[in-house]
Amino acid sequence: MRVLLTAFVIASAALPAAAQKFGAAENLGPAIPTPQFLVDRMLEAGRVKPGDMVYDLGSGDGRVVIAAAQKFGARAVGVELMPDLVRKARERIQSLGLADRVSIVEGSALRVDLSPADVVTMWFLTNSNDRLRPNLEKHLKIGARVVSNEFPIRGWKPTEMIQVKVGKVEHTIFVYEIGHTK
């Protein structure tokens, strides 16, 4: 956990210039890919099932939305700020033949309409989660699940906290359900 947190904080200090077209305030963190075993565990923790709509905030290379479609039968939307990552994710989605179920939106997680979401996944620092909370509360319907890798959403009570240990490194996945966050 310390290694990942240190990498996350260091990468935050060097935010890519491409994301700046939205303004520095829109960038919630660095582009650090979520390890695949955590992607799968996060989607399991969110109880993703066929037909669900999954939104991944800060979707990077698209690995969460791709896994949601391929392994869980869900439809999925990634929201990514950096144009180069958007392009790469779209190319991969197209090459895998998933364009009918998966899309990537170039934009800010702070402004995206999340009302279609059954599940939202994210990996941001707690301060960024604080900034996302109003958008989550505004758009998500009762019963929607929010799955945050490593960092909690302050003021919300998780319905579940899952510890995932890989070697000597422990990861925490926070699961929230709208309507049960207080």
N, C-alpha and C positions, 0 to 999 in steps of 0.2 A: 504494500500500500504506500509506504513512504517513497519508494522509487517512482511509482506512478504519479503520486502527488507532486514530488519534486519536478518531474518532467513536465507535468501539467502547468505548474507555476512558472517554470523557466520559459516554456513555449508561450505562455501568456504575455510575457514581456516583449516578445517579437511578433506582434500581430501582423499578418500579411497585408501588404498595401492594397491588394485587390479587394479586400473586404471593406476598405475605407470608402468606397463609393456610397455605402450606406451610412457612413459616419462611424467614428470609433465607438460611440456609445452603443451601436447595434451589435458589435462583436462581443459575444459572450464568453469566448474562450478560444484556445488554440485547436488546431486540427490534429488530434491524437486519436488514431483508430482504436476502437474498442476491440479487444481480443475476441476471436470468434467464439470461444467457450463462454465468455460473458454475454455476448450477443444472444446466444441460444438460451442461456439461463435467464436473461432479462425477459425474453419473449415468453418463456415458460412461466415466469413469475407474474407476467401480465395476463396470463390465462388467454393468450391469443388463440383464436379458433378460426376455422374456415369461414370466410365472409366478413370477418372483422375488418375495420379500417384502422390501420396503424399509422401514426405520424411519428417520425423520428426527427427531433429537433437537433440541428447541427449534424446533418446526416453524412457529411464527408464523402467517402467513396461509395456510399450506398449499401454497405454490408448489412445493416439492420433491416432495411426495407426489402432487400433481396432475400434475406433469410426468412422474413415474415411471409413472403409470397411462396418461396420454394418449400420451406419446411412446415409451415403452418396453414397454408392455403388462404392467407389473408390478402387483402388489397392494401397498398401502402403508399404513403407520400413522404418523401424526405424533404426537409427544409434546410437549405444550405446557403450561406452567405458568399462563399468564395467561388467565383466563376469557373476557375480551373477544376475544382472538385465537382462542381455541378456537371461540367462537360464530361469528365471521366466517368462519373456515376451514370449519366444518361447513356453513354456509349456502352458501358457494361450491361446495363439493363436491356438495351436493344439487342446486344449480342447474345444474351441469354433467353431472348424471346419473351420477356416479361413486361413489355411496354403496355400491354392491355390491362395489367394489374398493378403496376408500379410506376410512379412518376417522381420527379425531383423538381421542386420549386426553388428558383433562385430568389432568396429573400430573407427577411429577418424573422427569427422565431418570436420576436417581441410583437410582431404585427400580424402574423398569419392567423387566419380564421381556423380554429381548431374544432368547430362545431360538428364536423362529420366524424371525428375521432372516437373510436371505442377504446383505444390504447395509445398513450403517448410515451415515447422513450426518449431519454436524454442523458448526457454525461457532461454536466457543467459544474463549476464550483458553487458552493452554497450561496455566495453573493449573487451570482448569475441566476440561480434558482429563485432567489428573492425577487429579482427583476421580472422573471417569467411568471411568477405566481398570479399577478392580476390578469394576465392573458388566459392562463389556465382556468381561473375562476370565472372569467367572463364567458368563455366559449364552451367549456366541457359540460356535457350532460350528466345527470345523475347516473351513477354506475360506471362511468368511464374510469379506466385505470391509468395511473401515471407511474412510470417506472424510472427511477433515477439511480444511475450507477454511481456509487461511492459517496454522494453528497445529498444530505436531506433537504427538504423544503421546510424552512423554518415556519412555525405556526401551524403546520399540518401534522396530524397524527398518522403515522404509517399503519396500514392494516397488516403489514408484514415486513420484516427485515430479514433478509436471507444472507447468510454468510457463505461465501464460496472460497474454499482454500485451494490454492494451487501451489504445491511445494510448501514453502514457508510464507508465502504471501496470501493474506486474507483480503477478500473484497466484500463489500457490503452493498446489497441491492435493496433500495427502499421502494416499497410498493404502497401506493395510495389509491383509494377509491373515492371518487367524487360523491359527496353525500355522507361520507364517513371520515372526513379529514379533520374534524374538530374534536 
